[in-house]
Amino acid sequence: MKLSLHELARVVGGKNTVSDFADLPLHHVEFDSRKVTKGDLFLPLKGQRDGHDFIDAAFAKGAAATLSEKPVDNVPYILVDDVLVALQRLAKYYLEKQRVDVIAVTGSNGKTTTKDMIAAILSTTYKTYKTQGNYNNEIGLPYTVLHMPDDTEKIVLEMGQDHLGDIHLLSEIAKPRIAVVTLIGEAHLEFFGTREKIAQGKMQIADGMDSDGILILPADPILDAFLPENQTVIRFGSGQEIGVENIVEQKDRLTFTTNLLTDSVTLPLSGKYNATNAVISAYVGKLLAVSDADILSALSEISLTGNRTEWKKAKNGADILSDVYNANPTAMRLILETFSAIPNNTGGKKIAVLADMKELGEHSVQMHTSIVTRLLPDVLDTVIFYGEDIAELAQLASQMFPPGKVYYFKKNEQEDQFNEMMAAINNLLQPRDQILFKGSNSMQLEKAVTELQK
């Protein structure tokens, strides 16, 4: 990080006499005192604990200076009204100072995968950095910016939202040159109320863009009311400028063609939705003059952020498709389509384990029951349901499937039948089977996956 203490004070509007301290170079920013190394700037943010209580610990670890909302004795500090606002202001300044091109990505599904794909493609040609893990909020995004290497030319920033206005703030910090919205689904519907409000929030990704910005959007009519007037808008989907054709899906790979590239694309991933993520990413690469050969090479070797859709092995040899990081109705429908379409060449059963999808608001039960159209009795041998809001879907499924092929296990404040569910799974699962796990992270299905692997 190319910043000094006095420069930092000017940027964030320090209220104390910073010239009393030497103009120290600052190496990184850290808000966790345990991660501080020599020469870092400490950020005492307020969360479950007040970071100001750890200023002494940060300096014991080697911090060069700290931001603070109150005077600090005997150490270099910059007095500010709000440490988080100062962090955000600093990140915005630093992007402008370093003249880094920003590519921003948001969406109800696929934003992390698309971020990873864009970064992989751009890395073939430019010094590229990207959001690490899920650092995609009002703290994580500026933290990512201030941790990018000094020689970064392109940065790919993921933007998440829990409430309307979240992405507006992130876009104003990042000022993206190119912005991508992958999909408008039902994530966090509890906080937004309608898909229209979700779309409005996602489209705030354009708020910080200049007039020459390029906005890449799905061909979803729900976005039409929120299209900006001063940016170029490119749509993807059937019949659009960016499209996918000739998809062939297998357990561990996907091939398809696109009008953007001269040769077919091979991804080491399953899921037709990943073809769309890949072609969006290829379009971004083409905009930034990456060659077709480099785009194809990057996609063929893509490595994605963990905890998304992964094939794993049970101890008895069965194949596990784990997609337990998060869930909403769109994501659940997509993964069921993928799981149902992938051939099981060993001749075993297909078993789906589906758990509650959280943050869907007052219509949660109805949105769970909408999944019934993706439960195919001629493909899925057994379906296991776990949770509370998913109970009515289980009841509908029991009317569609033969007797003994649908199981329901409760999880609520009074009762958790996780152990009973695992006993049923262990009794059903044979070495040649395929089993899917899908549910919100809070349902802790990763424990079931881990137990099967052990």
ChimeraX attribute file (.defattr): number of C-alpha atoms within 10 A of each C-alpha:
attribute: neighborCount
match mode: 1-to-1
recipient: residues
	/A:1	18
	/A:2	14
	/A:3	16
	/A:4	15
	/A:5	23
	/A:6	18
	/A:7	15
	/A:8	21
	/A:9	22
	/A:10	13
	/A:11	17
	/A:12	22
	/A:13	15
	/A:14	19
	/A:15	13
	/A:16	13
	/A:17	12
	/A:18	19
	/A:19	11
	/A:20	9
	/A:21	14
	/A:22	11
	/A:23	15
	/A:24	15
	/A:25	19
	/A:26	20
	/A:27	19
	/A:28	21
	/A:29	24
	/A:30	22
	/A:31	20
	/A:32	15
	/A:33	22
	/A:34	12
	/A:35	12
	/A:36	22
	/A:37	20
	/A:38	15
	/A:39	18
	/A:40	23
	/A:41	27
	/A:42	30
	/A:43	24
	/A:44	25
	/A:45	23
	/A:46	14
	/A:47	7
	/A:48	6
	/A:49	10
	/A:50	11
	/A:51	19
	/A:52	20
	/A:53	13
	/A:54	19
	/A:55	23
	/A:56	14
	/A:57	15
	/A:58	29
	/A:59	22
	/A:60	14
	/A:61	17
	/A:62	16
	/A:63	26
	/A:64	23
	/A:65	24
	/A:66	26
	/A:67	29
	/A:68	23
	/A:69	16
	/A:70	13
	/A:71	12
	/A:72	16
	/A:73	7
	/A:74	6
	/A:75	14
	/A:76	21
	/A:77	26
	/A:78	27
	/A:79	22
	/A:80	20
	/A:81	15
	/A:82	16
	/A:83	21
	/A:84	18
	/A:85	14
	/A:86	22
	/A:87	22
	/A:88	25
	/A:89	17
	/A:90	22
	/A:91	22
	/A:92	21
	/A:93	17
	/A:94	22
	/A:95	20
	/A:96	13
	/A:97	10
	/A:98	14
	/A:99	12
	/A:100	19
	/A:101	20
	/A:102	22
	/A:103	24
	/A:104	27
	/A:105	27
	/A:106	26
	/A:107	26
	/A:108	22
	/A:109	23
	/A:110	20
	/A:111	22
	/A:112	27
	/A:113	24
	/A:114	28
	/A:115	27
	/A:116	25
	/A:117	29
	/A:118	30
	/A:119	27
	/A:120	25
	/A:121	27
	/A:122	28
	/A:123	20
	/A:124	17
	/A:125	17
	/A:126	16
	/A:127	15
	/A:128	22
	/A:129	23
	/A:130	24
	/A:131	26
	/A:132	18
	/A:133	12
	/A:134	13
	/A:135	18
	/A:136	23
	/A:137	18
	/A:138	20
	/A:139	16
	/A:140	20
	/A:141	25
	/A:142	27
	/A:143	23
	/A:144	21
	/A:145	26
	/A:146	24
	/A:147	19
	/A:148	19
	/A:149	13
	/A:150	11
	/A:151	13
	/A:152	15
	/A:153	19
	/A:154	22
	/A:155	28
	/A:156	27
	/A:157	32
	/A:158	30
	/A:159	31
	/A:160	24
	/A:161	21
	/A:162	17
	/A:163	15
	/A:164	17
	/A:165	15
	/A:166	18
	/A:167	27
	/A:168	19
	/A:169	18
	/A:170	29
	/A:171	22
	/A:172	18
	/A:173	23
	/A:174	29
	/A:175	23
	/A:176	28
	/A:177	19
	/A:178	25
	/A:179	27
	/A:180	30
	/A:181	26
	/A:182	25
	/A:183	20
	/A:184	23
	/A:185	19
	/A:186	24
	/A:187	25
	/A:188	20
	/A:189	22
	/A:190	17
	/A:191	15
	/A:192	21
	/A:193	15
	/A:194	16
	/A:195	17
	/A:196	17
	/A:197	16
	/A:198	26
	/A:199	25
	/A:200	21
	/A:201	22
	/A:202	29
	/A:203	25
	/A:204	22
	/A:205	29
	/A:206	28
	/A:207	16
	/A:208	19
	/A:209	22
	/A:210	14
	/A:211	13
	/A:212	11
	/A:213	18
	/A:214	22
	/A:215	24
	/A:216	21
	/A:217	23
	/A:218	22
	/A:219	17
	/A:220	13
	/A:221	8
	/A:222	15
	/A:223	18
	/A:224	10
	/A:225	11
	/A:226	15
	/A:227	16
	/A:228	15
	/A:229	8
	/A:230	13
	/A:231	16
	/A:232	14
	/A:233	14
	/A:234	16
	/A:235	19
	/A:236	20
	/A:237	15
	/A:238	12
	/A:239	10
	/A:240	12
	/A:241	12
	/A:242	22
	/A:243	18
	/A:244	21
	/A:245	14
	/A:246	10
	/A:247	17
	/A:248	16
	/A:249	20
	/A:250	18
	/A:251	19
	/A:252	13
	/A:253	14
	/A:254	20
	/A:255	20
	/A:256	19
	/A:257	19
	/A:258	19
	/A:259	13
	/A:260	16
	/A:261	17
	/A:262	11
	/A:263	13
	/A:264	14
	/A:265	20
	/A:266	20
	/A:267	22
	/A:268	15
	/A:269	24
	/A:270	23
	/A:271	25
	/A:272	20
	/A:273	15
	/A:274	17
	/A:275	26
	/A:276	23
	/A:277	22
	/A:278	26
	/A:279	27
	/A:280	28
	/A:281	25
	/A:282	29
	/A:283	21
	/A:284	24
	/A:285	24
	/A:286	17
	/A:287	11
	/A:288	15
	/A:289	11
	/A:290	19
	/A:291	17
	/A:292	17
	/A:293	12
	/A:294	18
	/A:295	28
	/A:296	20
	/A:297	17
	/A:298	21
	/A:299	23
	/A:300	17
	/A:301	14
	/A:302	18
	/A:303	14
	/A:304	17
	/A:305	14
	/A:306	11
	/A:307	14
	/A:308	16
	/A:309	21
	/A:310	15
	/A:311	17
	/A:312	17
	/A:313	18
	/A:314	20
	/A:315	13
	/A:316	15
	/A:317	16
	/A:318	20
	/A:319	23
	/A:320	21
	/A:321	22
	/A:322	23
	/A:323	24
	/A:324	25
	/A:325	18
	/A:326	19
	/A:327	26
	/A:328	25
	/A:329	19
	/A:330	17
	/A:331	22
	/A:332	22
	/A:333	18
	/A:334	16
	/A:335	24
	/A:336	21
	/A:337	16
	/A:338	18
	/A:339	24
	/A:340	20
	/A:341	15
	/A:342	16
	/A:343	15
	/A:344	17
	/A:345	9
	/A:346	10
	/A:347	10
	/A:348	16
	/A:349	20
	/A:350	21
	/A:351	25
	/A:352	24
	/A:353	21
	/A:354	26
	/A:355	31
	/A:356	25
	/A:357	27
	/A:358	20
	/A:359	18
	/A:360	24
	/A:361	15
	/A:362	11
	/A:363	12
	/A:364	20
	/A:365	18
	/A:366	14
	/A:367	20
	/A:368	22
	/A:369	19
	/A:370	13
	/A:371	17
	/A:372	15
	/A:373	9
	/A:374	14
	/A:375	19
	/A:376	17
	/A:377	14
	/A:378	8
	/A:379	14
	/A:380	19
	/A:381	18
	/A:382	21
	/A:383	24
	/A:384	21
	/A:385	25
	/A:386	25
	/A:387	21
	/A:388	18
	/A:389	23
	/A:390	25
	/A:391	21
	/A:392	16
	/A:393	20
	/A:394	23
	/A:395	15
	/A:396	13
	/A:397	24
	/A:398	17
	/A:399	10
	/A:400	15
	/A:401	18
	/A:402	12
	/A:403	9
	/A:404	10
	/A:405	16
	/A:406	21
	/A:407	19
	/A:408	23
	/A:409	22
	/A:410	20
	/A:411	19
	/A:412	11
	/A:413	7
	/A:414	6
	/A:415	10
	/A:416	15
	/A:417	14
	/A:418	19
	/A:419	11
	/A:420	12
	/A:421	20
	/A:422	17
	/A:423	10
	/A:424	14
	/A:425	18
	/A:426	13
	/A:427	9
	/A:428	12
	/A:429	21
	/A:430	17
	/A:431	15
	/A:432	16
	/A:433	22
	/A:434	27
	/A:435	26
	/A:436	24
	/A:437	22
	/A:438	28
	/A:439	28
	/A:440	20
	/A:441	18
	/A:442	15
	/A:443	21
	/A:444	14
	/A:445	23
	/A:446	19
	/A:447	13
	/A:448	18
	/A:449	22
	/A:450	13
	/A:451	13
	/A:452	20
	/A:453	15
	/A:454	10
